Amino acid sequence: MKPITLDKVELRHGARVIVSGLSAAFAPGSLTALVGSNGSGKTTLLRAIAGLHPLAGGRIDRGGLMPADIALLAQGSHLDRSFPITCRDVVALAATRLGPFRSIGKDRLAATRAALARVGLAEMESRPIQALSAGQFQRVLFARTMVQDASLILLDEPFTAVDTATTRLLLSVIADWHAQGRTVIAVLHDLELVRHHFPHTLMLTRQAALWDSLPDAGLQAA
């Protein structure tokens, strides 16, 4: 696995430049918090790394990763939960080869149940997602990301609207990914959490991007 490199990346929303001249590199297996003020381009940069937002300039080298190798966990509050679907199906359908009208095979079902158990939702696999709290739904999204088995995991504000116990649990899942050698980049606002649990930080500002490496930091399992 090769580094993911950004070379003089420029990103726009309409005519407005939100990221300009950004160069950075994420080492394979690294764990990085992406921080900055509102409007600094954090979510847009995450989407650009995933290939979902066009570049206005510069280049992103994903180190040979294909789309199936990249998992993006979007902000749960921005997702539509009106569709009548169960927790199990949300997780199982993360498999790119599984269409919405195909049955879930034994291996996929086993992986889905294992992921739901890992996030503490083993008893809720048949519950409709409309009936979940914000924290429970975030756990479902983490289980879905686990089933994707991606090399690069992008998390957009993964701890928003969840309680302390859920945050600890989700941090332990991220610790698992990091231990497995996956590259993880997470948009975060809680700087105290960043300081204690993320070895590397990329801060976006209006003027520049600043790196901070904290070699003594480490994720603590719940």
Buried (B, 14 or more C-beta within 10 A) or exposed (E): BEBBBBBEBBBBEEEEBBBBEBEBBBEBBBBBBBBBEEEBBBBBBBBBBBBBBEBBBBEBEBBEBEEEBBBBBBBBEEEEBEEEBBBBBBBBBBBEEBEEEEEBEEEBBEBBBBBBEBBBBEEBBEBBBEEBEBBBBBBBBBBBBBBBBBBBBBBBBBBBBBEEEBBBBBBBBBBBBBEEEBBBBBBBBBEEBBEBBBBBBBBBEEEEBEEBEBEEBEBEEB
